[in-house]
């Protein structure tokens, strides 16, 4: 798990400069360098990663580069909604899976049972990552906050 975390952490450095996300274009180079030093971004990648792991083990995840707020605070704000989604989706999956499984077990040779089995096989076989990617794009483009983001630009 640490290897995956290190690879992800390392790739983040190649995505772009986080300082550009935090400050405007009018910020001087001296101010940018000072902010880099304050955030520890001038240190080698292995030092940054070890600092991150030690702090994360204490529950300190640093400051969000985009929102400029402590990440632990953001997690605390969003945790109730996340737990609610997990519980509701687990209940829906449990109830519908049980009902459809019992129906398929009782009516093994029916056309509807074949459809249920095919859909469940497709759902198990589909890569979750691909499904999440397309679903997030669909939700982003279809929900109202997308239009709100466009108005701000």
Phi and psi restraints in degrees (value plus and minus 20) as a CYANA .aco file:
   2 UNK   PHI     -86.0   -46.0
   2 UNK   PSI     -52.8   -12.8
   3 UNK   PHI     -86.0   -46.0
   3 UNK   PSI     -64.7   -24.7
   4 UNK   PHI     -83.2   -43.2
   4 UNK   PSI     -61.7   -21.7
   5 UNK   PHI     -83.2   -43.2
   5 UNK   PSI     -60.5   -20.5
   6 UNK   PHI     -87.1   -47.1
   6 UNK   PSI     -61.5   -21.5
   7 UNK   PHI     -83.2   -43.2
   7 UNK   PSI     -64.9   -24.9
   8 UNK   PHI     -82.6   -42.6
   8 UNK   PSI     -63.2   -23.2
   9 UNK   PHI     -82.9   -42.9
   9 UNK   PSI     -61.5   -21.5
  10 UNK   PHI     -87.0   -47.0
  10 UNK   PSI     -61.8   -21.8
  11 UNK   PHI     -84.2   -44.2
  11 UNK   PSI     -49.9    -9.9
  12 UNK   PHI     -79.8   -39.8
  12 UNK   PSI     -52.4   -12.4
  13 UNK   PHI     -89.2   -49.2
  13 UNK   PSI     -43.2    -3.2
  14 UNK   PHI    -109.5   -69.5
  14 UNK   PSI     -31.7     8.3
  15 UNK   PHI     -90.8   -50.8
  15 UNK   PSI     -56.9   -16.9
  16 UNK   PHI     141.5   181.5
  16 UNK   PSI     156.9   196.9
  17 UNK   PHI    -106.5   -66.5
  17 UNK   PSI      98.2   138.2
  18 UNK   PHI     -85.2   -45.2
  18 UNK   PSI     -43.1    -3.1
  19 UNK   PHI     -83.8   -43.8
  19 UNK   PSI     -55.5   -15.5
  20 UNK   PHI     -82.9   -42.9
  20 UNK   PSI     -50.7   -10.7
  21 UNK   PHI     -95.4   -55.4
  21 UNK   PSI     -44.8    -4.8
  22 UNK   PHI    -110.1   -70.1
  22 UNK   PSI     -49.5    -9.5
  23 UNK   PHI    -141.8  -101.8
  23 UNK   PSI     143.5   183.5
  24 UNK   PHI    -105.5   -65.5
  24 UNK   PSI     157.5   197.5
  25 UNK   PHI     -89.3   -49.3
  25 UNK   PSI     -43.7    -3.7
  26 UNK   PHI     -99.1   -59.1
  26 UNK   PSI     -23.9    16.1
  27 UNK   PHI     -92.5   -52.5
  27 UNK   PSI     114.3   154.3
  28 UNK   PHI     -95.1   -55.1
  28 UNK   PSI     143.9   183.9
  29 UNK   PHI     -85.1   -45.1
  29 UNK   PSI     -53.7   -13.7
  30 UNK   PHI     -85.8   -45.8
  30 UNK   PSI     -61.7   -21.7
  31 UNK   PHI     -86.3   -46.3
  31 UNK   PSI     -58.4   -18.4
  32 UNK   PHI     -83.6   -43.6
  32 UNK   PSI     -64.1   -24.1
  33 UNK   PHI     -84.1   -44.1
  33 UNK   PSI     -58.6   -18.6
  34 UNK   PHI     -85.1   -45.1
  34 UNK   PSI     -61.4   -21.4
  35 UNK   PHI     -86.2   -46.2
  35 UNK   PSI     -60.8   -20.8
  36 UNK   PHI     -79.3   -39.3
  36 UNK   PSI     -62.9   -22.9
  37 UNK   PHI     -86.4   -46.4
  37 UNK   PSI     -61.9   -21.9
  38 UNK   PHI     -82.1   -42.1
  38 UNK   PSI     -61.2   -21.2
  39 UNK   PHI    -102.7   -62.7
  39 UNK   PSI     -26.7    13.3
  40 UNK   PHI      59.4    99.4
  40 UNK   PSI       1.1    41.1
  41 UNK   PHI    -100.8   -60.8
  41 UNK   PSI     -27.3    12.7
  42 UNK   PHI    -104.6   -64.6
  42 UNK   PSI     -35.5     4.5
  43 UNK   PHI     -92.7   -52.7
  43 UNK   PSI     137.3   177.3
  44 UNK   PHI     -80.7   -40.7
  44 UNK   PSI     137.3   177.3
  45 UNK   PHI     -81.6   -41.6
  45 UNK   PSI     -57.6   -17.6
  46 UNK   PHI     -89.1   -49.1
  46 UNK   PSI     -50.8   -10.8
  47 UNK   PHI     -90.5   -50.5
  47 UNK   PSI     -63.8   -23.8
  48 UNK   PHI     -80.3   -40.3
  48 UNK   PSI     -63.9   -23.9
  49 UNK   PHI     -86.2   -46.2
  49 UNK   PSI     -63.9   -23.9
  50 UNK   PHI     -83.8   -43.8
  50 UNK   PSI     -57.9   -17.9
  51 UNK   PHI     -83.0   -43.0
  51 UNK   PSI     -61.4   -21.4
  52 UNK   PHI     -82.6   -42.6
  52 UNK   PSI     -65.2   -25.2
  53 UNK   PHI     -83.5   -43.5
  53 UNK   PSI     -64.4   -24.4
  54 UNK   PHI     -82.7   -42.7
  54 UNK   PSI     -65.9   -25.9
  55 UNK   PHI     -87.2   -47.2
  55 UNK   PSI     -59.2   -19.2
  56 UNK   PHI     -85.2   -45.2
  56 UNK   PSI     -54.1   -14.1
  57 UNK   PHI     -86.2   -46.2
  57 UNK   PSI     -41.1    -1.1
  58 UNK   PHI    -113.7   -73.7
  58 UNK   PSI     -21.9    18.1
  59 UNK   PHI      67.0   107.0
  59 UNK   PSI      -8.3    31.7
  60 UNK   PHI    -124.7   -84.7
  60 UNK   PSI      90.4   130.4
  61 UNK   PHI    -123.2   -83.2
  61 UNK   PSI     -14.0    26.0
  62 UNK   PHI      69.0   109.0
  62 UNK   PSI    -180.0  -140.0
  63 UNK   PHI    -132.0   -92.0
  63 UNK   PSI     116.2   156.2
  64 UNK   PHI     -86.9   -46.9
  64 UNK   PSI     107.2   147.2
  65 UNK   PHI     -87.3   -47.3
  65 UNK   PSI     -53.1   -13.1
  66 UNK   PHI    -100.8   -60.8
  66 UNK   PSI     -67.4   -27.4
  67 UNK   PHI    -113.4   -73.4
  67 UNK   PSI     -31.5     8.5
  68 UNK   PHI      37.1    77.1
  68 UNK   PSI      18.9    58.9
  69 UNK   PHI    -151.9  -111.9
  69 UNK   PSI     136.9   176.9
  70 UNK   PHI     -80.3   -40.3
  70 UNK   PSI     114.0   154.0
  71 UNK   PHI     -84.8   -44.8
  71 UNK   PSI     -57.1   -17.1
  72 UNK   PHI     -81.9   -41.9
  72 UNK   PSI     -54.1   -14.1
  73 UNK   PHI     -86.8   -46.8
  73 UNK   PSI     -61.2   -21.2
  74 UNK   PHI     -85.1   -45.1
  74 UNK   PSI     -60.2   -20.2
  75 UNK   PHI     -83.8   -43.8
  75 UNK   PSI     -63.4   -23.4
  76 UNK   PHI     -81.7   -41.7
  76 UNK   PSI     -58.5   -18.5
  77 UNK   PHI     -86.0   -46.0
  77 UNK   PSI     -58.5   -18.5
  78 UNK   PHI    -114.8   -74.8
  78 UNK   PSI     -29.0    11.0
  79 UNK   PHI     -82.4   -42.4
  79 UNK   PSI     -62.8   -22.8
  80 UNK   PHI     -80.0   -40.0
  80 UNK   PSI     -61.6   -21.6
  81 UNK   PHI     -86.8   -46.8
  81 UNK   PSI     -57.1   -17.1
  82 UNK   PHI     -85.0   -45.0
  82 UNK   PSI     -64.5   -24.5
  83 UNK   PHI     -84.3   -44.3
  83 UNK   PSI     -59.7   -19.7
  84 UNK   PHI     -80.9   -40.9
  84 UNK   PSI     -64.8   -24.8
  85 UNK   PHI     -83.1   -43.1
  85 UNK   PSI     -60.4   -20.4
  86 UNK   PHI     -83.7   -43.7
  86 UNK   PSI     -67.0   -27.0
  87 UNK   PHI     -85.2   -45.2
  87 UNK   PSI     -65.9   -25.9
  88 UNK   PHI     -84.8   -44.8
  88 UNK   PSI     -64.5   -24.5
  89 UNK   PHI     -87.2   -47.2
  89 UNK   PSI     -55.1   -15.1
  90 UNK   PHI     -85.9   -45.9
  90 UNK   PSI     -60.7   -20.7
  91 UNK   PHI     -85.0   -45.0
  91 UNK   PSI     -63.3   -23.3
  92 UNK   PHI     -82.1   -42.1
  92 UNK   PSI     -64.3   -24.3
  93 UNK   PHI     -84.5   -44.5
  93 UNK   PSI     -61.8   -21.8
  94 UNK   PHI     -84.7   -44.7
  94 UNK   PSI     -68.2   -28.2
  95 UNK   PHI     -88.3   -48.3
  95 UNK   PSI     -70.4   -30.4
  96 UNK   PHI     -87.0   -47.0
  96 UNK   PSI     -58.3   -18.3
  97 UNK   PHI     -84.0   -44.0
  97 UNK   PSI     -61.3   -21.3
  98 UNK   PHI     -85.3   -45.3
  98 UNK   PSI     -67.9   -27.9
  99 UNK   PHI     -83.3   -43.3
  99 UNK   PSI     -65.5   -25.5
 100 UNK   PHI     -88.5   -48.5
 100 UNK   PSI     -55.1   -15.1
 101 UNK   PHI     -86.0   -46.0
 101 UNK   PSI     -62.4   -22.4
 102 UNK   PHI     -84.6   -44.6
 102 UNK   PSI     -64.6   -24.6
 103 UNK   PHI     -79.6   -39.6
 103 UNK   PSI     -65.2   -25.2
 104 UNK   PHI     -86.9   -46.9
 104 UNK   PSI     -55.6   -15.6
 105 UNK   PHI     -87.9   -47.9
 105 UNK   PSI     -56.5   -16.5
 106 UNK   PHI     -96.8   -56.8
 106 UNK   PSI     -61.3   -21.3
 107 UNK   PHI    -131.2   -91.2
 107 UNK   PSI      47.1    87.1
 108 UNK   PHI     -83.3   -43.3
 108 UNK   PSI     -52.6   -12.6
 109 UNK   PHI    -121.8   -81.8
 109 UNK   PSI      -8.5    31.5
 110 UNK   PHI    -104.6   -64.6
 110 UNK   PSI     137.8   177.8
 111 UNK   PHI     -85.1   -45.1
 111 UNK   PSI     -59.3   -19.3
 112 UNK   PHI     -84.5   -44.5
 112 UNK   PSI     -57.8   -17.8
 113 UNK   PHI     -83.2   -43.2
 113 UNK   PSI     -59.6   -19.6
 114 UNK   PHI     -82.8   -42.8
 114 UNK   PSI     -59.6   -19.6
 115 UNK   PHI     -85.9   -45.9
 115 UNK   PSI     -64.4   -24.4
 116 UNK   PHI     -80.1   -40.1
 116 UNK   PSI     -64.7   -24.7
 117 UNK   PHI     -84.6   -44.6
 117 UNK   PSI     -60.1   -20.1
 118 UNK   PHI     -86.2   -46.2
 118 UNK   PSI     -62.7   -22.7
 119 UNK   PHI     -86.4   -46.4
 119 UNK   PSI     -60.7   -20.7
 120 UNK   PHI     -87.7   -47.7
 120 UNK   PSI     -57.8   -17.8
 121 UNK   PHI     -85.3   -45.3
 121 UNK   PSI     -61.4   -21.4
 122 UNK   PHI     -83.9   -43.9
 122 UNK   PSI     -62.2   -22.2
 123 UNK   PHI     -84.2   -44.2
 123 UNK   PSI     -56.7   -16.7
 124 UNK   PHI     -94.0   -54.0
 124 UNK   PSI     -56.2   -16.2
 125 UNK   PHI     -97.8   -57.8
 125 UNK   PSI     -49.6    -9.6
 126 UNK   PHI     -85.4   -45.4
 126 UNK   PSI     116.3   156.3
 127 UNK   PHI     -90.1   -50.1
 127 UNK   PSI     109.8   149.8
 128 UNK   PHI     -82.7   -42.7
 128 UNK   PSI     -56.0   -16.0
 129 UNK   PHI     -82.9   -42.9
 129 UNK   PSI     -62.9   -22.9
 130 UNK   PHI     -85.1   -45.1
 130 UNK   PSI     -62.8   -22.8
 131 UNK   PHI     -81.7   -41.7
 131 UNK   PSI     -65.0   -25.0
 132 UNK   PHI     -84.2   -44.2
 132 UNK   PSI     -58.9   -18.9
 133 UNK   PHI     -81.9   -41.9
 133 UNK   PSI     -71.8   -31.8
 134 UNK   PHI     -87.2   -47.2
 134 UNK   PSI     -56.8   -16.8
 135 UNK   PHI     -85.3   -45.3
 135 UNK   PSI     -60.8   -20.8
 136 UNK   PHI     -86.2   -46.2
 136 UNK   PSI     -59.0   -19.0
 137 UNK   PHI     -84.1   -44.1
 137 UNK   PSI     -64.5   -24.5
 138 UNK   PHI     -80.7   -40.7
 138 UNK   PSI     -66.8   -26.8
 139 UNK   PHI     -86.0   -46.0
 139 UNK   PSI     -58.9   -18.9
 140 UNK   PHI     -82.4   -42.4
 140 UNK   PSI     -62.3   -22.3
 141 UNK   PHI     -98.6   -58.6
 141 UNK   PSI     -43.4    -3.4
 142 UNK   PHI    -117.7   -77.7
 142 UNK   PSI     -41.9    -1.9
 143 UNK   PHI    -102.3   -62.3
 143 UNK   PSI     140.0   180.0
 144 UNK   PHI     -86.8   -46.8
 144 UNK   PSI     -48.5    -8.5
 145 UNK   PHI     -87.7   -47.7
 145 UNK   PSI     -39.2     0.8
 146 UNK   PHI     -82.5   -42.5
 146 UNK   PSI     -64.1   -24.1
 147 UNK   PHI     -87.7   -47.7
 147 UNK   PSI     -54.2   -14.2
 148 UNK   PHI     -84.1   -44.1
 148 UNK   PSI     -60.3   -20.3
 149 UNK   PHI     -85.7   -45.7
 149 UNK   PSI     -57.4   -17.4
 150 UNK   PHI     -86.2   -46.2
 150 UNK   PSI     -55.0   -15.0
 151 UNK   PHI     -88.3   -48.3
 151 UNK   PSI     -50.7   -10.7
 152 UNK   PHI     -93.2   -53.2
 152 UNK   PSI     -44.6    -4.6
